[in-house]
Amino acid sequence: MNAVAYCLLRGLEIAGPEHPAIVSAVESLSYGALAARVAQFARGLREAGVDVGDRVGLLMLDTPDIVALHLAAIASGAVAVAISSRATPGELAQILAIAQPRLMVVDAEFETAAGTAIVTAAPGTGLLHRDRDLVAWKARPAPLLAPVDRAPDDPAFWVMTSGTTGQPKAVEHHHRNVGICARYYEEVLGASRADRLFATSRFHFAYAIGNMFAALRMGATNVLLERWATVPSVAETVERFRPTVLLSVPALYHRLLDAGLPQTLPFRSLSHYVSAGERLPPQIWNSWEAASGYPILDGLGCSELVYMVIGNSPTARRPGSSGRAMPGVELRIVNEEGAPIQAAGVSGRLEVRMPSVCAGYRAVGDRLDAPPQRPPDRFRPGGWFATGDEYQRDADGFYHHRGRTGDMLRVSGIWISPSEIEDVLAGVASIAETAAVLGESEHGLAEIALMIVPTVGADPASAIAAARQRLSQALPGYKRPRRFEIVAELPRTATGKIQRHKLREQLRRHPR
């Protein structure tokens, strides 16, 4: 099989060559035009020396070209690796050290960063430019799109993530992983070729990649946003392209709600709103439904599984919950010993069994001719995968998120390492020590809180001011704490480890 044949060629057959496959402010492509472009890019990749199994890195804006190139790499038998445009130079170097791509394709504004990272981490990698090389590929007559036959368990694409370690790693997905791509859309949302799906997440996220495969499999239309989503850009896109399904994250829904957009005609014309990435607070759910007439259907997905695992549906939903098991998904909650918990209302670790579980992880130093890593704490016997989430199930079968089993921070679907924040503040004269934990804003959204122990004699306000200044210089906005609290000391175990759960409980007892 080949994932491109399974999705794009089937969509072409269902929708026809003139039906829109991708629409965006930059360019729109029909199914026939998209298939032709994928064929052009696949030929270009082969001529550039890309062979079966090679990695192709994509450091690009979200235009139809990144979708076509992602598909072209897979169609050629290579492995597509989409990379965040917000990756720091250090993160980009680590990503390239993991992927060791045969070829990197970049937009002009990322050329310097990509070139520097290649020199330091992946020497010998070819570097192509979208505005020059891809334009030349598109100028040539398109050959017939003929995806290379691959085994179901051959790699097709990687999703880059920091996961639960704070260090970049690749989640490896195989061609077979697209087999379940459309079930949530068709069986839960009732979507078809007539729908227009708009995922606000950038294309390097599994959320957007999975949405792309689903749209193609159904013959539906995928709405693209070139850059990171803002309230004005999302509002403009909804008004211009009139999507029928919006897939986003709680923080963006909250900003759209504050801007008064749910009650406008373009937003009230949508059929479904879907949320994932973090728990959707009930107050946002209820306020959105009151304003738009439609609920936001909260759910759970992750990079290792690509597609929706748990979700609310139009006919079975409960504010504050993640919903129920989605089609093709088995769920269980287990205790510390790994035994299934049958009783309702008891928290435990969530484990999932479904056809799209990833093959494993790739990290810096791994041999790429060896199988990916499969840590036993994540890949459980019997095909079960531990998501790293704490859940409990109520008497009606709805699953309720209760936090993470580890200490990583997840805000708007992005993983952030506490140590990355804490290390920035090392050496600040007025600060003795810090701990970053996940709290909740006054609206119930996840936010990073920083607990600060001032040095003896230091003014607490000065310590907070110093922390804010240093963090603003060292970290991008999405990694900075939103809440700062002064504490006399950090609770620790007998071996000296910070007891972050006690700090989280302290924040819950004293909401702001």
C-alpha positions as CSV (number, residue, x, y, z in Angstrom):
1,M,0.0,0.0,0.0
2,N,0.9,3.7,0.0
3,A,-0.8,6.3,2.2
4,V,-1.0,8.7,-0.7
5,A,-2.9,6.1,-2.8
6,Y,-5.2,5.3,0.1
7,C,-6.1,9.0,0.7
8,L,-5.4,11.3,-2.2
9,L,-6.1,8.9,-5.1
10,R,-9.3,7.7,-3.4
11,G,-10.4,11.3,-2.8
12,L,-9.7,12.1,-6.5
13,E,-11.9,9.2,-7.5
14,I,-14.7,10.2,-5.1
15,A,-14.7,14.0,-5.7
16,G,-13.5,14.3,-9.3
17,P,-10.6,16.3,-10.6
18,E,-12.3,19.7,-10.5
19,H,-13.5,19.5,-6.8
20,P,-11.4,21.8,-4.5
21,A,-8.9,19.8,-2.5
22,I,-7.1,22.8,-0.8
23,V,-8.2,26.4,-0.5
24,S,-6.1,29.1,1.0
25,A,-5.3,32.8,0.7
26,V,-2.1,32.0,-1.1
27,E,-3.4,29.5,-3.7
28,S,-6.2,26.9,-4.1
29,L,-5.9,23.5,-5.8
30,S,-8.5,21.1,-7.1
31,Y,-8.0,17.4,-6.7
32,G,-6.7,17.0,-10.2
33,A,-4.2,19.9,-9.7
34,L,-3.1,18.6,-6.3
35,A,-2.4,15.1,-7.8
36,A,-0.5,16.7,-10.6
37,R,1.6,18.8,-8.2
38,V,2.4,15.8,-6.0
39,A,3.6,13.9,-9.1
40,Q,5.8,16.9,-10.1
41,F,7.3,17.1,-6.6
42,A,7.8,13.3,-6.4
43,R,9.8,13.4,-9.7
44,G,11.8,16.4,-8.4
45,L,12.6,14.6,-5.1
46,R,13.8,11.5,-7.0
47,E,16.0,13.6,-9.3
48,A,17.4,15.4,-6.3
49,G,18.7,12.0,-5.0
50,V,15.9,11.1,-2.5
51,D,15.6,7.4,-2.3
52,V,13.1,5.0,-0.6
53,G,13.4,5.4,3.2
54,D,15.2,8.8,3.1
55,R,13.9,11.6,5.2
56,V,12.7,14.8,3.6
57,G,12.6,17.8,6.0
58,L,10.0,20.6,5.4
59,L,10.6,23.9,7.1
60,M,7.9,25.9,5.3
61,L,4.8,28.0,5.7
62,D,1.4,26.3,5.5
63,T,0.7,26.7,1.8
64,P,-0.6,24.0,-0.7
65,D,3.1,23.4,-1.5
66,I,3.8,21.9,2.0
67,V,0.9,19.6,1.7
68,A,1.9,18.5,-1.8
69,L,5.5,18.0,-0.8
70,H,4.6,16.0,2.3
71,L,2.5,13.8,0.1
72,A,5.2,13.6,-2.6
73,A,7.8,12.4,-0.1
74,I,5.4,9.6,1.0
75,A,4.4,8.8,-2.5
76,S,8.1,8.4,-3.4
77,G,8.6,5.9,-0.5
78,A,10.5,8.5,1.5
79,V,9.6,9.8,5.0
80,A,8.1,13.3,5.3
81,V,9.2,15.3,8.3
82,A,7.4,18.6,8.8
83,I,9.2,21.0,11.2
84,S,7.9,23.9,13.3
85,S,8.7,27.3,12.0
86,R,9.1,28.4,15.6
87,A,11.9,25.9,16.4
88,T,14.8,27.6,18.0
89,P,18.3,27.2,16.4
90,G,19.1,24.6,19.1
91,E,15.9,22.7,18.6
92,L,16.3,22.8,14.8
93,A,19.8,21.4,15.2
94,Q,18.5,18.6,17.4
95,I,15.7,17.8,15.0
96,L,18.1,17.5,12.1
97,A,20.5,15.4,14.1
98,I,17.6,13.0,14.7
99,A,16.2,13.0,11.1
100,Q,19.5,13.2,9.1
101,P,17.4,14.2,6.1
102,R,18.6,13.6,2.6
103,L,17.0,16.9,1.6
104,M,15.6,20.0,3.4
105,V,13.0,22.2,1.6
106,V,12.7,25.6,3.2
107,D,10.9,28.9,2.6
108,A,13.2,32.0,2.1
109,E,12.7,33.4,5.6
110,F,14.0,30.1,7.2
111,E,17.0,29.7,4.9
112,T,19.7,31.0,7.3
113,A,18.5,29.0,10.3
114,A,18.2,25.8,8.2
115,G,21.6,26.3,6.6
116,T,23.3,26.8,10.0
117,A,21.5,23.8,11.5
118,I,22.6,21.6,8.6
119,V,26.2,22.6,9.0
120,T,26.2,21.8,12.7
121,A,23.9,18.8,12.9
122,A,23.4,17.2,9.5
123,P,26.3,17.9,7.1
124,G,25.7,16.7,3.6
125,T,22.0,17.4,3.7
126,G,20.7,19.0,0.4
127,L,19.0,22.3,0.8
128,L,16.2,23.4,-1.7
129,H,14.2,26.6,-1.7
130,R,10.5,26.7,-2.3
131,D,10.6,30.0,-4.2
132,R,13.2,28.7,-6.6
133,D,13.5,25.0,-6.8
134,L,9.8,24.1,-6.3
135,V,8.8,26.7,-8.8
136,A,11.0,25.0,-11.4
137,W,9.5,21.7,-10.6
138,K,6.0,23.1,-11.1
139,A,6.9,24.6,-14.5
140,R,7.5,21.2,-16.0
141,P,4.6,19.0,-17.4
142,A,3.2,16.7,-14.7
143,P,3.8,13.0,-15.0
144,L,1.2,10.5,-13.9
145,L,1.0,10.1,-10.1
146,A,2.1,6.6,-9.3
147,P,2.9,6.1,-5.6
148,V,5.6,3.6,-4.8
149,D,4.3,0.3,-3.3
150,R,5.3,0.1,0.3
151,A,4.6,-2.5,3.0
152,P,1.9,-1.3,5.6
153,D,4.6,-1.3,8.3
154,D,7.1,0.8,6.3
155,P,7.6,4.4,7.6
156,A,5.6,7.2,5.9
157,F,5.9,10.3,8.1
158,W,7.4,11.5,11.3
159,V,5.8,14.0,13.8
160,M,8.3,16.0,15.7
161,T,7.5,16.4,19.4
162,S,9.1,17.2,22.7
163,G,6.8,14.5,24.3
164,T,7.3,13.9,28.0
165,T,11.1,14.3,28.0
166,G,11.4,18.0,27.0
167,Q,13.9,16.9,24.3
168,P,12.9,16.8,20.6
169,K,12.1,13.4,19.3
170,A,10.4,11.9,16.2
171,V,7.2,9.9,16.4
172,E,7.3,7.4,13.6
173,H,4.1,6.6,11.7
174,H,3.8,3.9,9.0
175,H,1.6,3.7,5.9
176,R,-1.0,1.6,7.7
177,N,-1.6,4.4,10.3
178,V,-3.8,6.3,7.8
179,G,-6.3,3.4,7.7
180,I,-8.5,4.9,10.4
181,C,-8.1,8.5,9.3
182,A,-11.7,9.3,8.2
183,R,-13.7,7.3,10.7
184,Y,-14.1,10.1,13.3
185,Y,-15.1,12.6,10.6
186,E,-17.6,10.3,8.8
187,E,-19.1,8.4,11.7
188,V,-19.1,11.1,14.4
189,L,-19.3,14.3,12.5
190,G,-21.2,12.9,9.5
191,A,-18.7,14.7,7.2
192,S,-18.4,14.0,3.5
193,R,-17.0,15.4,0.2
194,A,-19.2,18.4,0.6
195,D,-17.5,19.6,3.8
196,R,-14.6,22.1,4.2
197,L,-12.3,21.2,7.1
198,F,-10.3,24.0,8.8
199,A,-7.7,23.0,11.3
200,T,-6.1,26.1,12.9
201,S,-3.0,24.2,14.1
202,R,0.2,24.4,12.0
203,F,0.8,21.6,9.6
204,H,3.7,20.1,11.6
205,F,1.2,19.1,14.4
206,A,-0.4,15.7,14.2
207,Y,-3.8,17.4,14.6
208,A,-3.4,19.1,11.2
209,I,-1.7,16.2,9.4
210,G,-4.4,13.8,10.5
211,N,-7.0,16.3,9.3
212,M,-5.3,16.5,5.9
213,F,-5.4,12.7,5.4
214,A,-9.0,12.6,6.5
215,A,-10.1,15.3,4.1
216,L,-8.4,13.7,1.2
217,R,-9.8,10.2,2.0
218,M,-13.3,11.6,2.0
219,G,-12.8,13.9,-1.1
220,A,-13.5,16.9,1.1
221,T,-11.8,20.3,1.1
222,N,-9.0,21.3,3.4
223,V,-8.8,25.0,4.4
224,L,-5.2,26.2,5.1
225,L,-3.9,29.1,7.1
226,E,-0.4,30.1,6.0
227,R,0.9,31.3,9.4
228,W,0.2,30.8,13.1
229,A,-3.4,31.4,13.9
230,T,-4.6,34.7,15.3
231,V,-8.1,36.0,15.9
232,P,-8.1,38.2,12.8
233,S,-6.6,35.6,10.5
234,V,-9.1,32.9,11.7
235,A,-12.0,35.3,11.4
236,E,-10.9,36.3,7.9
237,T,-10.4,32.7,6.8
238,V,-13.8,31.6,8.1
239,E,-15.6,34.5,6.4
240,R,-13.7,34.0,3.1
241,F,-13.8,30.2,2.7
242,R,-16.9,29.3,4.8
243,P,-15.6,26.0,6.4
244,T,-18.2,23.6,7.7
245,V,-15.9,22.1,10.4
246,L,-13.5,24.1,12.6
247,L,-10.8,22.2,14.5
248,S,-8.9,24.2,17.1
249,V,-7.6,24.4,20.7
250,P,-9.3,25.8,23.8
251,A,-7.1,28.9,24.0
252,L,-8.0,30.1,20.5
253,Y,-11.7,29.4,21.1
254,H,-11.4,31.6,24.2
255,R,-9.9,34.4,22.2
256,L,-12.5,34.1,19.5
257,L,-15.2,34.2,22.2
258,D,-13.8,37.3,23.7
259,A,-13.8,38.9,20.2
260,G,-17.5,38.3,19.9
261,L,-17.1,36.1,16.8
262,P,-19.3,33.0,17.7
263,Q,-22.5,35.0,17.2
264,T,-21.5,36.3,13.8
265,L,-23.1,34.9,10.7
266,P,-19.9,33.2,9.2
267,F,-19.3,31.3,12.5
268,R,-23.0,30.5,13.0
269,S,-22.9,28.9,9.6
270,L,-20.5,26.2,10.6
271,S,-21.8,22.7,11.3
272,H,-19.2,21.5,13.9
273,Y,-16.6,22.9,16.2
274,V,-14.0,20.5,17.5
275,S,-11.4,21.1,20.3
276,A,-8.3,19.1,21.3
277,G,-4.8,19.8,22.6
278,E,-5.9,20.3,26.2
279,R,-9.0,20.1,28.3
280,L,-11.8,22.5,27.2
281,P,-13.1,24.3,30.3
282,P,-16.9,24.0,30.7
283,Q,-17.4,27.7,30.9
284,I,-15.9,28.2,27.4
285,W,-18.0,25.2,26.1
286,N,-21.3,26.7,27.5
287,S,-20.5,30.3,26.5
288,W,-19.7,29.3,22.9
289,E,-22.8,27.2,22.5
290,A,-25.0,30.0,23.8
291,A,-23.4,32.5,21.4
292,S,-23.2,30.3,18.2
293,G,-25.9,27.8,18.7
294,Y,-23.5,24.9,18.4
295,P,-21.3,23.2,21.1
296,I,-17.6,22.7,20.9
297,L,-17.0,19.0,20.8
298,D,-14.0,18.4,23.1
299,G,-11.8,15.4,22.6
300,L,-8.3,13.8,23.1
301,G,-5.7,13.0,20.5
302,C,-1.9,12.9,20.6
303,S,1.1,12.8,18.3
304,E,1.5,9.0,18.8
305,L,-2.0,8.3,17.7
306,V,-2.7,11.1,15.2
307,Y,-6.5,10.8,15.2
308,M,-9.2,11.5,17.8
309,V,-9.1,8.9,20.6
310,I,-11.9,10.1,22.9
311,G,-14.5,12.6,21.8
312,N,-17.8,14.2,22.4
313,S,-20.3,13.9,19.6
314,P,-23.3,15.9,18.5
315,T,-25.7,13.4,20.1
316,A,-23.6,12.4,23.2
317,R,-21.7,15.1,24.9
318,R,-21.0,16.3,28.4
319,P,-19.3,19.7,29.2
320,G,-16.0,19.2,31.0
321,S,-15.5,15.7,29.7
322,S,-13.3,14.5,26.8
323,G,-16.2,12.3,25.7
324,R,-16.4,8.6,24.9
325,A,-14.2,6.2,22.9
326,M,-14.2,7.0,19.2
327,P,-14.9,4.5,16.4
328,G,-12.1,1.9,16.2
329,V,-10.7,2.8,19.6
330,E,-10.4,0.7,22.7
331,L,-9.8,2.4,26.1
332,R,-8.9,1.3,29.6
333,I,-7.8,3.0,32.8
334,V,-5.2,1.2,34.8
335,N,-3.7,1.6,38.3
336,E,-0.1,1.9,39.3
337,E,0.4,-1.9,38.9
338,G,-1.1,-1.8,35.4
339,A,-4.4,-3.6,36.4
340,P,-7.6,-2.3,34.7
341,I,-9.8,-0.2,36.9
342,Q,-13.5,-1.2,36.4
343,A,-15.1,1.2,38.9
344,A,-16.5,4.5,37.8
345,G,-15.0,7.7,39.3
346,V,-11.6,6.2,40.1
347,S,-8.6,7.9,38.5
348,G,-5.8,6.0,36.8
349,R,-3.5,6.0,33.7
350,L,-5.2,6.0,30.3
351,E,-4.2,3.3,27.8
352,V,-5.4,3.1,24.2
353,R,-5.5,0.4,21.6
354,M,-6.2,1.4,18.0
355,P,-4.9,0.8,14.5
356,S,-3.0,4.1,14.3
357,V,-0.6,3.6,17.2
358,C,2.8,4.8,16.2
359,A,5.8,2.5,15.6
360,G,7.9,4.2,18.2
361,Y,10.3,7.1,18.8
362,R,13.5,8.3,17.2
363,A,16.0,10.4,19.2
364,V,19.4,11.9,18.8
365,G,22.0,9.2,18.4
366,D,19.6,6.5,17.2
367,R,20.6,4.4,14.3
368,L,18.1,5.0,11.5
369,D,18.6,1.4,10.1
370,A,17.3,0.0,13.5
371,P,13.7,-0.2,14.7
372,P,12.4,2.9,16.6
373,Q,12.5,3.0,20.4
374,R,9.4,1.5,22.1
375,P,9.7,2.4,25.9
376,P,7.9,-0.3,27.9
377,D,6.2,2.4,30.1
378,R,4.4,3.7,26.9
379,F,4.1,0.6,24.7
380,R,2.3,-1.9,26.9
381,P,1.7,-5.7,26.3
382,G,-1.2,-6.6,24.1
383,G,-0.9,-3.6,21.8
384,W,-1.9,-1.0,24.4
385,F,-0.4,2.5,24.4
386,A,-0.1,4.6,27.6
387,T,-0.9,8.2,26.7
388,G,0.6,9.7,29.8
389,D,-2.7,11.1,30.9
390,E,-4.6,10.6,34.1
391,Y,-8.3,9.9,33.5
392,Q,-11.5,8.7,35.2
393,R,-14.6,7.4,33.7
394,D,-18.1,8.3,35.0
395,A,-21.1,6.1,35.3
396,D,-22.3,7.0,31.8
397,G,-19.0,6.1,30.1
398,F,-17.7,9.7,29.7
399,Y,-14.0,10.1,30.3
400,H,-12.7,13.1,32.4
401,H,-9.1,14.3,32.2
402,R,-7.4,14.7,35.5
403,G,-3.9,15.8,34.4
404,R,-0.6,14.3,33.2
405,T,1.2,11.4,34.8
406,G,4.5,13.3,34.4
407,D,5.7,16.8,35.0
408,M,5.7,18.2,31.4
409,L,3.5,21.3,30.8
410,R,1.0,21.3,28.0
411,V,-0.5,24.6,26.9
412,S,-2.5,25.0,23.7
413,G,-1.4,21.5,22.6
414,I,2.3,22.3,22.9
415,W,4.6,20.5,25.3
416,I,7.0,22.6,27.4
417,S,9.7,21.4,29.7
418,P,9.6,22.9,33.3
419,S,13.4,22.7,33.4
420,E,13.7,24.9,30.3
421,I,11.9,27.7,32.1
422,E,13.7,27.1,35.5
423,D,17.2,27.0,33.9
424,V,16.7,30.4,32.4
425,L,16.5,31.9,35.9
426,A,19.6,30.2,37.3
427,G,22.0,32.9,38.6
428,V,19.5,35.7,39.1
429,A,20.6,37.4,42.3
430,S,17.2,37.9,43.8
431,I,16.0,34.3,43.1
432,A,17.0,31.3,45.2
433,E,15.1,28.6,43.2
434,T,12.0,28.2,41.1
435,A,9.5,25.5,39.9
436,A,7.2,25.7,36.9
437,V,3.9,23.9,37.1
438,L,0.7,23.9,35.3
439,G,-2.2,25.9,36.7
440,E,-5.5,27.3,35.4
441,S,-6.4,30.8,34.4
442,E,-9.5,32.6,35.7
443,H,-11.2,31.2,32.6
444,G,-10.2,27.6,33.3
445,L,-7.5,27.4,30.6
446,A,-4.2,25.8,31.2
447,E,-1.4,28.3,32.0
448,I,2.1,28.0,33.3
449,A,2.7,29.2,36.9
450,L,6.1,29.9,38.2
451,M,6.7,29.4,42.0
452,I,9.6,31.6,43.2
453,V,11.7,31.3,46.4
454,P,13.5,34.7,46.8
455,T,17.0,34.8,48.2
456,V,17.3,35.8,51.8
457,G,16.6,39.6,52.2
458,A,15.4,40.0,48.6
459,D,12.3,41.9,47.9
460,P,9.6,39.5,46.5
461,A,8.3,42.1,44.0
462,S,11.9,42.6,42.7
463,A,12.3,38.8,42.4
464,I,9.2,38.6,40.2
465,A,10.3,41.6,38.1
466,A,13.7,40.0,37.6
467,A,12.1,36.7,36.5
468,R,9.8,38.4,34.0
469,Q,12.6,40.4,32.5
470,R,14.9,37.4,32.1
471,L,12.2,35.1,30.7
472,S,11.1,37.8,28.2
473,Q,14.7,37.9,26.9
474,A,15.3,34.2,26.8
475,L,12.0,32.4,25.8
476,P,9.3,32.8,23.2
477,G,6.0,34.1,24.5
478,Y,4.2,30.7,24.5
479,K,6.8,29.3,26.9
480,R,6.7,32.1,29.4
481,P,4.7,31.7,32.7
482,R,1.5,33.7,33.0
483,R,1.3,33.5,36.8
484,F,4.1,34.2,39.4
485,E,3.8,33.2,43.0
486,I,6.2,33.7,45.9
487,V,6.7,30.7,48.3
488,A,8.9,30.3,51.3
489,E,10.3,27.0,50.1
490,L,9.6,24.2,47.5
491,P,8.2,20.9,48.8
492,R,10.6,18.1,48.2
493,T,10.8,14.3,48.6
494,A,13.4,12.7,50.9
495,T,15.7,12.4,47.9
496,G,15.4,16.1,47.1
497,K,12.9,15.9,44.2
498,I,10.4,18.8,43.9
499,Q,6.9,17.6,44.7
500,R,5.1,19.4,41.9
501,H,1.8,17.9,42.7
502,K,1.8,19.7,46.0
503,L,2.5,23.0,44.2
504,R,-0.4,22.3,41.8
505,E,-2.7,21.6,44.7
506,Q,-1.6,24.9,46.3
507,L,-2.6,26.7,43.1
508,R,-6.0,25.0,43.1
509,R,-6.6,26.0,46.7
510,H,-5.7,29.7,45.9
511,P,-7.1,30.5,42.5
512,R,-6.5,34.0,41.3
